[in-house]
């Protein structure tokens, strides 16, 4: 049976988490075992907490730099489960977890823990068939997706700098949901080294060695235009997310010369600068040519095929993470205020993009990321009264 058809039970996941923590305790070095001439390392500073409440959910633009560790859990709700009360309970659990007051954290400091909650098209359609987020993703080329790894009713995106906090928070949230949800699939990931690309802007490297996520709606005006939903009122303050888990053919890509790798992306591998010149944050000059008439940015380079101006769509905000299980790859996560931003871009890439032959998509789902919440407005209350 395919791996995606056998989601782990919460009990099994708690057992694994406990064993992992125990193993860490057994193998960690105590101050007694440190050489007398070598001082014990000082504890790293705890990252600042990220507020769970506000007009938008955390984990999208806050914190400004994405945390190093992520776990995405996709689940279904039972057909007789009312989404409103469940989401309100999950929102309360998010608040206690991020505040550090939930005993299920087992004494761990939440640090910069964020939990971002989304609902899939089936649930959105129960609230309104014309609402943003009510549409399923079409199928694209280079997909090898098991039925249980396509779509879903509920997304829990859990991020933190402390790798231990992520699975513990996930176990607490799934415990709160209980038998009302059934897990479809999950994927953990890590962000690579952050590279400065502009003032107050960094982006991580991916497994292919390139800087990932340079282009996006980074200013408040750009986010109002391309990221946040302005209406209808049920979804205002939310956004739309697309998750795509992709395997990467690392050996075949690594066999290319550096110049050929850069031609695939249309950027310098070391700096992220477009092949047309400038800085990492510069837009590629797609009309620039060599003296003999060749495009500096090749016709099938990724930055050309996915360029928002050429496609005729807005910018996506990406929080992608590299993965190494079940196989090396990428968990692509994009946020945008219209699904067409993603579908039109990938449709154009499907016709000719030098990067796609090195990828195979193994899981895919769209979600409406719910508006922010607070004491007076529980999570999901604007959509499910």
C-alpha positions as CSV (number, residue, x, y, z in Angstrom):
1,X,0.0,0.0,0.0
2,X,1.4,3.5,-0.8
3,X,2.9,5.3,2.1
4,X,0.4,8.2,1.8
5,X,-2.5,5.7,2.3
6,X,-1.3,4.9,5.8
7,X,-1.2,8.1,7.8
8,X,0.3,7.6,11.2
9,X,-2.0,7.6,14.2
10,X,-1.6,10.2,16.9
11,X,-0.6,7.5,19.3
12,X,2.2,6.3,17.1
13,X,3.3,9.8,16.5
14,X,3.4,10.6,20.2
15,X,5.4,7.4,20.7
16,X,8.0,8.4,18.1
17,X,8.2,12.0,19.5
18,X,8.8,10.7,23.0
19,X,11.5,8.3,21.8
20,X,13.2,11.1,19.9
21,X,13.2,13.3,23.0
22,X,14.5,10.5,25.1
23,X,17.2,9.7,22.7
24,X,18.3,13.4,22.7
25,X,18.5,13.3,26.5
26,X,20.5,10.1,26.5
27,X,23.1,11.3,24.0
28,X,23.4,15.0,25.0
29,X,26.6,16.0,26.8
30,X,26.3,17.3,30.3
31,X,28.6,19.9,31.8
32,X,30.1,17.1,33.9
33,X,31.4,15.4,30.8
34,X,32.9,18.5,29.2
35,X,36.7,18.8,29.2
36,X,37.9,20.9,32.1
37,X,39.7,23.3,29.7
38,X,36.7,23.8,27.5
39,X,33.7,25.9,28.8
40,X,30.3,24.5,28.2
41,X,28.4,26.2,25.3
42,X,26.0,28.8,26.3
43,X,22.3,28.3,25.5
44,X,21.1,30.1,22.4
45,X,18.8,33.0,23.0
46,X,15.1,32.1,22.8
47,X,13.5,33.7,19.8
48,X,10.9,36.4,20.4
49,X,7.3,35.1,20.5
50,X,5.0,35.8,17.6
51,X,1.4,37.0,18.5
52,X,-1.2,34.4,17.5
53,X,-4.0,37.0,17.2
54,X,-4.5,40.0,14.9
55,X,-6.0,40.8,11.5
56,X,-4.0,38.1,9.8
57,X,-2.9,34.7,11.0
58,X,0.8,34.3,12.0
59,X,3.1,32.2,9.9
60,X,2.6,34.1,6.6
61,X,4.3,37.5,6.9
62,X,5.2,37.1,10.6
63,X,7.8,36.4,11.6
64,X,9.5,38.4,8.8
65,X,12.1,35.6,8.3
66,X,10.5,32.1,8.3
67,X,11.5,29.8,11.1
68,X,13.9,27.0,10.3
69,X,11.5,24.1,10.9
70,X,8.0,23.4,9.5
71,X,5.5,20.6,9.7
72,X,2.4,20.7,7.4
73,X,-0.4,18.4,8.4
74,X,-3.3,17.9,6.0
75,X,-6.5,16.2,7.3
76,X,-10.2,15.6,6.6
77,X,-13.1,16.3,8.8
78,X,-15.8,13.8,9.4
79,X,-18.9,14.4,7.3
80,X,-21.0,15.1,10.4
81,X,-18.5,17.4,12.0
82,X,-19.4,21.1,12.2
83,X,-16.3,23.1,11.2
84,X,-17.1,26.2,13.3
85,X,-16.8,24.7,16.8
86,X,-13.7,22.7,15.8
87,X,-11.9,25.7,14.4
88,X,-12.8,27.8,17.4
89,X,-11.2,25.1,19.7
90,X,-8.1,24.9,17.5
91,X,-7.8,28.7,17.7
92,X,-7.9,28.5,21.4
93,X,-5.3,25.7,21.4
94,X,-3.1,27.8,19.2
95,X,-3.2,30.6,21.7
96,X,-2.3,28.5,24.7
97,X,0.5,26.8,22.8
98,X,2.1,30.0,21.5
99,X,1.7,31.5,25.0
100,X,3.5,28.5,26.6
101,X,0.6,27.8,28.9
102,X,-0.5,24.5,27.4
103,X,0.8,21.5,29.5
104,X,1.0,19.4,26.4
105,X,4.2,21.4,25.5
106,X,5.8,19.2,28.1
107,X,7.8,22.1,29.5
108,X,9.3,23.2,26.2
109,X,9.4,27.0,25.5
110,X,7.3,27.8,22.4
111,X,9.7,30.5,21.3
112,X,8.6,31.8,17.9
113,X,6.0,29.0,17.4
114,X,3.3,29.8,14.8
115,X,0.3,27.8,13.7
116,X,-1.5,28.8,10.5
117,X,-4.9,27.1,9.9
118,X,-6.5,26.7,6.5
119,X,-9.7,25.0,5.2
120,X,-10.0,23.2,1.9
121,X,-12.5,23.7,-1.0
122,X,-15.1,21.2,0.2
123,X,-15.5,23.1,3.5
124,X,-15.4,26.5,1.8
125,X,-18.2,25.4,-0.6
126,X,-20.4,24.6,2.4
127,X,-20.2,28.3,3.4
128,X,-20.5,29.6,-0.2
129,X,-19.8,28.1,-3.6
130,X,-18.6,31.5,-5.0
131,X,-16.2,32.3,-2.1
132,X,-12.4,32.5,-2.7
133,X,-11.0,29.1,-1.9
134,X,-14.0,27.1,-3.1
135,X,-12.2,25.8,-6.2
136,X,-10.1,22.7,-6.4
137,X,-6.7,22.8,-8.2
138,X,-6.6,21.4,-11.7
139,X,-4.2,18.6,-12.6
140,X,-0.8,19.4,-14.1
141,X,2.0,17.5,-15.8
142,X,4.7,15.7,-13.8
143,X,2.4,14.7,-11.0
144,X,2.6,11.3,-9.3
145,X,0.0,11.9,-6.5
146,X,-1.7,9.1,-4.5
147,X,-5.4,9.8,-3.9
148,X,-4.9,10.6,-0.2
149,X,-2.2,13.1,-1.1
150,X,-4.4,15.3,-3.2
151,X,-6.7,17.9,-1.5
152,X,-7.9,17.9,2.0
153,X,-10.3,19.7,4.4
154,X,-7.9,21.1,7.0
155,X,-4.3,22.5,7.0
156,X,-2.1,22.9,10.0
157,X,1.1,24.7,9.2
158,X,3.3,24.6,12.2
159,X,6.6,26.5,12.3
160,X,9.3,27.1,15.0
161,X,13.0,27.7,15.4
162,X,13.1,24.9,17.9
163,X,12.8,21.6,16.0
164,X,11.4,19.8,19.1
165,X,8.5,22.2,19.5
166,X,7.0,21.5,16.1
167,X,5.9,17.8,16.5
168,X,4.9,18.4,20.1
169,X,2.6,21.3,19.1
170,X,1.2,19.1,16.2
171,X,0.4,16.3,18.6
172,X,-1.4,18.7,21.0
173,X,-3.5,20.2,18.1
174,X,-4.5,16.7,16.8
175,X,-5.3,15.7,20.4
176,X,-7.6,18.7,20.6
177,X,-9.3,17.8,17.4
178,X,-9.7,14.1,18.4
179,X,-11.7,11.8,16.2
180,X,-13.3,14.7,14.4
181,X,-10.4,14.7,11.9
182,X,-8.5,12.0,10.0
183,X,-5.0,12.8,8.8
184,X,-4.3,12.5,5.1
185,X,-0.6,13.3,4.9
186,X,2.1,15.3,6.6
187,X,5.4,16.7,5.6
188,X,8.2,18.2,7.6
189,X,10.8,20.6,6.1
190,X,13.7,22.8,6.9
191,X,14.8,26.2,5.6
192,X,18.3,26.5,4.3
193,X,20.8,29.2,5.0
194,X,19.3,32.7,4.8
195,X,21.0,34.9,2.2
196,X,20.6,38.7,2.2
197,X,19.0,39.8,-1.1
198,X,18.0,43.4,-0.3
199,X,17.6,45.7,2.6
200,X,15.6,43.9,5.4
201,X,15.1,41.0,3.0
202,X,16.6,37.5,3.1
203,X,15.8,34.3,1.3
204,X,17.0,30.7,1.9
205,X,18.9,28.4,-0.4
206,X,17.1,25.2,-1.5
207,X,18.5,21.7,-2.1
208,X,19.5,22.7,-5.6
209,X,21.9,25.3,-4.2
210,X,19.9,28.3,-5.4
211,X,18.3,31.1,-3.4
212,X,14.6,30.5,-3.3
213,X,11.8,33.0,-2.9
214,X,13.5,36.3,-3.9
215,X,10.5,37.7,-5.8
216,X,7.3,38.3,-3.9
217,X,4.9,40.9,-2.4
218,X,7.3,42.3,0.3
219,X,6.0,45.8,0.9
220,X,2.7,46.6,2.7
221,X,1.2,48.0,-0.6
222,X,2.3,44.9,-2.6
223,X,0.7,42.6,0.1
224,X,-2.6,44.5,0.0
225,X,-2.5,44.1,-3.8
226,X,-1.4,40.5,-4.2
227,X,-1.6,38.7,-0.9
228,X,-4.5,39.5,1.4
229,X,-8.1,38.9,0.5
230,X,-10.1,42.1,0.7
231,X,-13.6,40.5,0.5
232,X,-16.2,39.1,0.7
233,X,-16.3,40.0,4.5
234,X,-16.3,36.3,5.4
235,X,-12.7,35.9,4.2
236,X,-11.3,39.4,4.4
237,X,-7.9,39.3,6.0
238,X,-7.3,35.7,4.9
239,X,-5.3,34.5,1.9
240,X,-5.2,31.4,-0.4
241,X,-2.4,28.9,0.0
242,X,-1.2,26.2,-2.4
243,X,0.9,23.3,-1.1
244,X,2.9,21.2,-3.5
245,X,5.4,18.5,-2.3
246,X,8.0,17.8,-5.0
247,X,10.7,15.3,-5.4
248,X,13.9,16.7,-6.9
249,X,16.3,14.7,-9.1
250,X,19.4,15.9,-7.4
251,X,22.0,13.6,-9.1
252,X,20.9,14.6,-12.6
253,X,20.9,18.3,-11.7
254,X,24.3,18.0,-10.0
255,X,25.7,16.4,-13.1
256,X,25.1,19.7,-15.0
257,X,27.9,22.3,-15.1
258,X,27.3,25.4,-13.0
259,X,26.7,27.4,-16.1
260,X,24.0,25.0,-17.2
261,X,22.4,25.0,-13.7
262,X,22.3,28.8,-13.9
263,X,20.7,28.6,-17.3
264,X,17.9,26.4,-15.8
265,X,17.1,29.1,-13.2
266,X,18.1,32.2,-15.0
267,X,20.1,33.3,-12.0
268,X,23.7,33.0,-10.6
269,X,23.9,30.2,-8.2
270,X,26.3,31.9,-5.8
271,X,24.5,35.3,-5.5
272,X,21.0,35.0,-7.0
273,X,21.7,37.8,-9.4
274,X,19.7,37.4,-12.7
275,X,21.8,36.4,-15.7
276,X,20.9,39.8,-17.2
277,X,22.8,41.5,-14.3
278,X,22.0,43.9,-11.4
279,X,21.5,42.6,-7.9
280,X,19.7,39.6,-6.4
281,X,16.6,41.8,-6.0
282,X,16.7,43.2,-9.5
283,X,14.0,42.1,-11.9
284,X,15.5,40.1,-14.8
285,X,15.8,42.1,-18.0
286,X,14.1,39.6,-20.3
287,X,14.9,41.5,-23.5
288,X,18.6,41.7,-22.8
289,X,20.7,39.9,-25.4
290,X,24.4,39.0,-26.1
291,X,26.1,40.7,-29.0
292,X,25.3,37.6,-31.2
293,X,21.6,37.9,-30.4
294,X,21.1,35.2,-27.7
295,X,18.9,36.1,-24.7
296,X,21.0,36.5,-21.5
297,X,18.1,34.9,-19.7
298,X,17.4,31.8,-21.7
299,X,13.9,31.4,-23.2
300,X,13.1,28.4,-21.0
301,X,14.7,29.7,-17.8
302,X,12.6,29.4,-14.7
303,X,12.7,33.2,-13.9
304,X,11.4,33.9,-17.4
305,X,8.6,31.3,-17.5
306,X,7.4,32.1,-14.0
307,X,7.7,35.9,-14.3
308,X,4.5,37.4,-12.9
309,X,4.6,40.3,-15.4
310,X,4.9,37.9,-18.4
311,X,2.2,35.6,-17.0
312,X,0.0,38.5,-16.3
313,X,-0.7,37.8,-12.6
314,X,0.2,39.1,-9.2
315,X,3.1,38.0,-7.0
316,X,3.1,34.9,-4.8
317,X,4.6,35.0,-1.3
318,X,6.5,31.8,-0.9
319,X,7.5,30.0,2.3
320,X,9.1,26.9,0.8
321,X,11.0,24.4,2.8
322,X,13.5,21.7,1.7
323,X,12.7,18.1,2.6
324,X,14.7,14.9,2.9
325,X,11.9,12.4,3.6
326,X,10.5,10.3,1.9
327,X,12.9,11.6,-0.7
328,X,15.0,14.8,-1.2
329,X,12.7,17.6,-2.4
330,X,10.8,20.7,-1.7
331,X,7.6,21.6,0.0
332,X,6.4,24.5,-2.1
333,X,4.0,26.8,-0.2
334,X,2.7,29.9,-1.9
335,X,0.2,32.5,-0.6
336,X,-1.8,34.7,-3.0
337,X,-5.2,36.3,-3.0
338,X,-6.4,34.6,-6.2
339,X,-5.9,31.0,-7.2
340,X,-5.3,32.1,-10.8
341,X,-1.9,33.5,-9.7
342,X,-0.7,30.0,-9.1
343,X,-2.6,28.1,-11.8
344,X,-1.8,30.5,-14.7
345,X,1.9,30.5,-13.6
346,X,2.1,26.7,-13.5
347,X,0.2,26.3,-16.8
348,X,2.7,28.5,-18.5
349,X,5.6,26.7,-16.9
350,X,4.1,23.4,-18.1
351,X,4.6,24.4,-21.7
352,X,8.4,25.1,-21.4
353,X,10.3,25.5,-18.1
354,X,13.8,24.1,-17.8
355,X,13.3,23.4,-14.1
356,X,10.3,21.2,-14.3
357,X,12.0,18.1,-15.7
358,X,14.0,17.9,-12.5
359,X,10.8,17.8,-10.3
360,X,7.9,15.3,-9.7
361,X,4.9,16.5,-7.6
362,X,3.8,13.9,-5.1
363,X,1.2,15.8,-3.0
364,X,-0.9,18.9,-3.8
365,X,-3.7,20.9,-2.1
366,X,-5.2,24.4,-2.0
367,X,-6.5,26.0,1.1
368,X,-8.3,29.2,2.2
369,X,-6.1,30.5,5.1
370,X,-8.7,31.9,7.5
371,X,-8.7,35.5,8.6
372,X,-7.0,36.4,11.9
373,X,-8.8,35.9,15.2
374,X,-9.0,37.4,18.7
375,X,-11.1,37.2,21.9
376,X,-14.2,38.6,20.2
377,X,-13.8,36.7,16.9
378,X,-12.9,33.0,17.3
379,X,-10.9,31.3,14.5
380,X,-13.2,30.6,11.6
381,X,-16.2,32.5,13.0
382,X,-16.4,34.9,10.0
383,X,-16.9,31.9,7.7
384,X,-18.7,29.3,9.8
385,X,-21.1,31.0,12.2
